[in-house]
């Protein structure tokens, strides 16, 4: 019976993959991979041989019809991103929506997502939070920050290494220099780091320390 599986992969430590994820990757007809080279390393580590098909933000729109046709032919397909859960700031949403529209079964496995450990590690309230992911690079960026500056819930952002200081500087401008933040990088890896403090304190830290790896920024909401 045809089915699309959304399969989370480790964000760093390969031991974080689930037994169920491994079973699905072994049993599906093929795997849609954001970066086939990255996924090949994962499969090789776990001695899994499976056909990989490239599926990323630059080709996902034009790939959907072909994937849906395969699923209608009773294929089983897994979707993986480079790390974490597909669909969370990674390709995945479009194919899930297309499957639902075509009445094709979709099953999302539980597993690694970078913002969860970063959120819990921050020490900020996590009973209610807002996931923003990546801010717009240019158009709409300041508008988004203006909307968020009065947000009372904890706010979660993803950021690249080369934009971290720029983003923190804008947080100081829009949210205030004394707003508390927590920056997590290299989560689950040997050099995992969680830096907490005011926006200005964290800026000062990263002005003199190496910025490397995937980054999650947690911002404390405005106190009521």
N, C-alpha and C positions, 0 to 999 in steps of 0.2 A: 504494500500500500504506500502510495506516495506521501512524502512528508518532508518539510523543511525543518532542519534542526539549527537552532542558534546556539553555538558552542563557545562559551568563554574560555580563554586561554590565559596562562599565567602572565602577570604584569612584570615579573622579574624572576622569581624563584620557581623553577620548573616543577618542584615538588607540590606546588599549589594546584596543579591540575587535578580534577576529580576522576575517580575510577569510571564513573558514568560517561564523562567526556571522552575518555580514551576508548571506551567501548563503542560509542557512537562514531568516532572518527575511523575506527576499524571497520565498521559495518556499512556505512553509507556508500553509495555508488561513486560519488566524488565530492570534493571539498572546494568551496569557493573561498579563496584566500586574498586578503588585502595585499599582501606581499608574499608571493610564492616562495621567495628565497628564505624569508623569515620562518614561514610555516614549515618549509622543508627541514629546517634545523630542528624544530619541535618534533616532527614526525620521526626523523632519524634518531633522535634521542630516545624515543619510546618504541623504536623498531616497528613503525607502522609504514606500510607501503600503500599509497593511495594516490589516485589521480588528483592533481591540483589544477584549478582553473582560476585565472586572475580575475578578481572582483574588487574594484576600488572606486574612489569618488569620481575618477575621470572616465570610467566606462560603465558604471552601474546602470545608468539610464538606458543605454543601448543594449545592455545584456539581459534585461528583465524578460523580454519576450521569449528569448531562447531558453532561459532557465524555467520559465513557467511551462513551456512546451515539454521540456524534459520531465518536469514534475507530473504533467498530465499523462505521461507515458509510464507512470508508476515508478519513477526514479526516487531515491532518497538522497537528499543533498544536505551537507552541513555548511554553515557559514562561519568563518572565523576572521577575526581581525588580527593585527600584529600582536596585540596584548589587550586583555580585558574582554568586556562583553560587546559584541557587535551591536550597532545601533546607538550606543552611548558615545557620542562624538566620533563615531566611526561608521562606515557603511553598514547597512542592515535594515534601516527603516523602510526603504523603498520596496525591497523584495518581500518583506513581511506584509506590507500593505497590499502588494500585488497578489500574494497568496490568499489573503483574506478575501479580496475581491473575486478571486477565482475559486473560492471554497476549497482551498488546499490546506491540509492540516499543517499547523506550525507548532513547534515545541521548543521553548527556550529553556536551556539548562541553567541551573544556578551556578555561580562561580565568581571568578575574580573580576573586580571593578575597582579602579584606582581610588575613586573618591571616597569609598567607604572607610578604609583604614585611615586615610588622611583626615576625614571628618571626625572619627572617633578619637584619633590621636591629638586633635587640636585642643580638646578640653572645653570647647564651646558647646552650647546646647545643641543636641542633634535629634531631639524629638520632633522638631519642625525645621526644615531647611529648604533653601532654594538652590537648584542646580542650574548654573548658567553655562557651564562648559567654557568654550573659547569665546571671548569677546570679539565683536567685529574688528577687523584690522584697521579700517578707516571709516567708511560710511556707517553712521549710526552708533559709533563707539561712545562718543560723549553723551548722546541721548540716552543710551543704555545705562551709563554710569549715573547720570542725573536721576533716572528712575529708581536706581538701586540705593541711592545714598540714604533714603529714609526707611529702607527695609529693616524690619525688626527681627526677621528670622536669620539664622546663620546662612551665609552665601558661599557656594562652592564654585570655583573657577578652575579651568585647565589653562596652562600657559606653556609656551616654549621657552627654552633657556635664553635665547637671544632677545626675548621681549620681556623677561621677568622684571628687570629694573625699571623699564618704561612703564609697565603696568602698575608696579608698586608706587611709582612716583605719581601716577594719575590717581591711585587710591588715596594718597596723601592729599591731593588737591580736591577730590570730590567727597571723600569720606572723612577727611581730617587726619592730621599727622599722628594723633593719639589713638586712632581706631586699632583695636587688637586684631592681629592676623597670625596665621600659622602657615608656613610654607613647607610642604613635604616633597622630597625628591628621592629618586632611587628606591622607591618603596619595595620591600621584600628582598632587596639585594644586600650585598655585604656592606655597602657604604650608605645604607639608608640614613636619611637625615630629616629631622623635624625641627624647624626653627620657629620659635614663637616670640611675640613681643608686639610693640606698637609698630605701625607702618614704618616710621622713621628708624626705629631700632633694627628692623629687618633689612631695610635699605642699606643702612650702614654696614651690616654684616655682609651682605652680598656684594658690596663695593670692593671688599678685600678678600673674599673667598670664592673658590671655584664654583661656577654654576654649571652643573652637568646632569643629564638624565631627564626623565619625564617629571613634570612638576604639577602639583595640585596646590592651589591657594585657597585657604579657608578664611573667611572674613566674618568677624563677630557682627551680629545685627545691632541696630540701634537699640539701646536700652529704653524700655517703655517708661 
